[in-house]
Amino acid sequence: MKVKKVKIGIKTTREFLDEARDVMERAIKGEKVKKTTGVYFENLSDMRKILTEKRLEALKTIKDKKPESIYRLAKILHRDIKNVIQDLEYLHNLGLVELKETEKKTIPKVNYEKILLEIAV
């Protein structure tokens, strides 16, 4: 799936639940509900813990250099492969990186052009 933009934002639990309730009400009424995707955090502090400089650098490097393996990515980043694997697994679980398994290696992929930051005020 080719996604051009990924939305990352901050929403309180209340905002998330209110939005989910609105979607459910519209679906029950038979209204069309637009599918939205994104990764949301409870607060800025949580977002900073997860989207670290090193993880963002890994995303950009994957997008720009298209490394043929996680090992190659670790070499480009001058980082320990174990730490890169941990970061990629975490980013994969968030849906920010694809890990394509082959017989001999795992190829990291970023299938979007931009990350959009959304913060409600």
N, C-alpha and C positions, 0 to 999 in steps of 0.2 A: 504494500500500500504506500503510495507516494503522498505524503502530507507536506504542504508548503510551509505551514506555520504551526508551532506548538504553543499553546497558551499555558503560562504558569502564573499563578496568582495566589492571593491571600484572601481567604474567606473564613469567617468564624463558623463554628458549628451551627449556630443559629441561622446564619445566612445560607449555609449549605442545605439545612433541613427545610427552610422556607422555600428555597428554589426547587427542591425535590417535591415538596407538597404541591407547588404550583404546577409542575410538570405532570404529576399524577392526576390532579384535578382536570387538567386539560385533556389528558389521555382518556379519562373516564367519560368525559363529554364527547369524545370522538374527534376532538380537534387534532390536527397534525402538530406534532412536537418536533422541533428542529433538534437534530442530534448535535451536541457540542462535546468536544473533548478537551481535556486539559489536566494539569496537575496543580492541585491547590493545597496550600498549607494553612495552618491555623493562625500563624503569625510570622512576622519577618525573621525573627530569631530562628524559628524552625527551618525556614527556607534557607537561611544562610548556613545552617549546619549541614544541609543536604546538598545544596548547590555550591560547593566549595570552589575555590579558584582552580584547584587541580582537576576536579571533575569537569568544569566548564572548559578548561584547556584540553582535556581529553576529547570532549565533544567536538570542539573546533578542529582539532588535529585529525580526527576521524573524517570529518566533513571535507577538510581541505586536502589532506594527504592520502586518504583512502588506503590505509595500511592493509596488507594482505593477511594479517594475523594479529592476535593480541600481543604475541611476542614482539612483533615488529613495532607495534604501537608503543610498547614499553620502552623499546630502544630509542624511538624518536623522542619520547618524552623524558628520557634519562631517568626513568623511575623503575623501582623494583617490580617485577612482573606480578608478584603476589598482591601488591597493593593496587596495581592497575586492574587485575582480575576482580578484586573486591569492589572497586569503584564501578566497573562495567556491569557487574551483576546487579548492583544497587540501581544504577541508571536504567538497566534493562527492566527491572521490576517496576520502575516508575513509568516505563514506556518511552523513555527518551533515547534509547539506543537499541538497535536490533543486533542479536548475536546469531550469525548464520553458521551452523555446524556443518563441517565437511568431514571426510574420513580422517584427515590428519591435523586439522586446525579449526579454530573458531575465528570467523571474520567479523569484526565490528562494523556496523553501518549506522549512519545517521541519515534518515530519509526526509529531512525537512530543511528549509532554508533559513528560518528565523525562529527565535524564541521570543514570544511577546509576553511582557510582564504586565499583569493586571492587578491593581490594588484599589479596592474600594475605599472611598474617603467618607 
